[in-house]
Amino acid sequence: MTPVIILTLVLMWQAVLVGYAFTLAGNAADEGVRAATAVPQGERFGVCEQAALKDLSSAWREGARVDRCGGTGTVTADVSLRVPVLFPGSIDFPVTVHGHAGTVEEVKN
């Protein structure tokens, strides 16, 4: 019975990591798009990428990627994170989770 209990706990922990990866990807996209709306269009991607990755720990940041950030009128950002196996910073599953965020561009006077 003990191996079944241990296997169940490991699977539950892995499910928590997948959910946490979705939360981190969504938050990173939110942070990136929030920063991107306040800068001119030509500077958006760099500012967005930096803001999106800033709050991620190094274990999560190494598998993170900002796929897109920009737009006119509505600024959107897409962030992808790799799902780790049991512990962030160890090996990753070949599964990537995506976070998407968007907001209206700030009016510049």
HELIX and SHEET records of a PDB file:
HELIX    1   1 THR A    2  ALA A   36  1                                  35    
HELIX    2   2 GLN A   41  GLU A   43  5                                   3    
HELIX    3   3 ARG A   44  LYS A   54  1                                  11    
HELIX    4   4 SER A   58  ARG A   61  1                                   4    
SHEET    1   A 3 ARG A  65  GLY A  70  0                                        
SHEET    2   A 3 THR A  74  PRO A  84 -1                                        
SHEET    3   A 3 ASP A  92  VAL A 104 -1                                        
END                                                                             
